[in-house]
Amino acid sequence: MLEVLYQERIDIASTLGPQVRTIFEHFHLSFHFSVSSISQMSREMHTAGNGGTGQATADSRYVTEDVPFGLAMTAKLGRLVGKPAELHETGVKVFSAMYGRDFSAENDLLSALTMDVLVLEELVLLCKNGYPAGT
């Protein structure tokens, strides 16, 4: 699943231009393992004592922040560039249902940036130039 999530991000980024690392490169550079499957690199992390213990409660920033500001933003960008991030979209829906919250609506940056009405060309210009002063 992680590999598919990262591929959705890479597909979006490739449409916008920047070169981004694959999940394999991320694990290799971050944890210094030989590039192999994510499953194998995760096993190596666990064997090395870097596996982590997970969260003590469901009220974790890994959900309450990463879903609205990571998954939802990636899903929005995917729609904007014509590369739907279906696994990201599904993740937002599943976590929203599990928590009884609308995580997409909790991302106040998307509305502040008027992401719902922007077209790709406008977003690219805003990224380069910003909003005019006073707006």
Stockholm file with secondary structure:
# STOCKHOLM 1.0

chainA/1-135         MLEVLYQERIDIASTLGPQVRTIFEHFHLSFHFSVSSISQMSREMHTAGNGGTGQATADSRYVTEDVPFGLAMTAKLGRLVGKPAELHETGVKVFSAMYGRDFSAENDLLSALTMDVLVLEELVLLCKNGYPAGT
#=GR chainA/1-135 SS CHHHHHHHHHHHHHHHSCCCCCHHHHHHHHHCCCSCCHHHHHHHHHHTTCCCCCCSSSCCHHHHTHIIIIIHHHHHHHHHHTCCCHHHHHHHHHHHHHHTSCTTTTCHHHHHTTTTTCCHHHHHHHHHHCCCTTC
#=GC SS_cons         CHHHHHHHHHHHHHHHSCCCCCHHHHHHHHHCCCSCCHHHHHHHHHHTTCCCCCCSSSCCHHHHTHIIIIIHHHHHHHHHHTCCCHHHHHHHHHHHHHHTSCTTTTCHHHHHTTTTTCCHHHHHHHHHHCCCTTC
//
